[in-house]
C-alpha cells in the first residue's frame, strides 16, 4: 500500500497450518525412490510446524502498528480441521469489519505496483 492508502486497508487472513501443538506435523507424500515395477515409492515423515506468516509480519517493528491497530485480522485453523479452500473463503468473509469495499483473494495473487492508488 502507498502512504496515501495504508490507513484505509484492512487485511484478513485464514491460516490453515500445522501448528504442532496437538500432534506432530507431517510432510506430504514424498517420493523416495522407485519399486521394481518403476512406480514411485512414497513416505510421509515428521516435519516441523508450518511458519506463521501473520506472527512474523506482526512481529516486525515496521509492520507491528498495523496489527496493533486491528488492520490485520486472522483466523487460525489446524490443518487437521481444515475443510479446504471453499470453507477458508467463507471464514475469510467473516473477517470483514464493515469497511466500504471488500476484496477477497488467495495467497497466490501478486499485486501490481500502486494498485491501491487506482482503486481506493
Beta strands, then each sheet from edge to edge (+ up, - down):
strand 1: 11-17
strand 2: 30-34
strand 3: 40-43
strand 4: 72-78
sheet 1: 1+ 4+
sheet 2: 2+ 3-
end
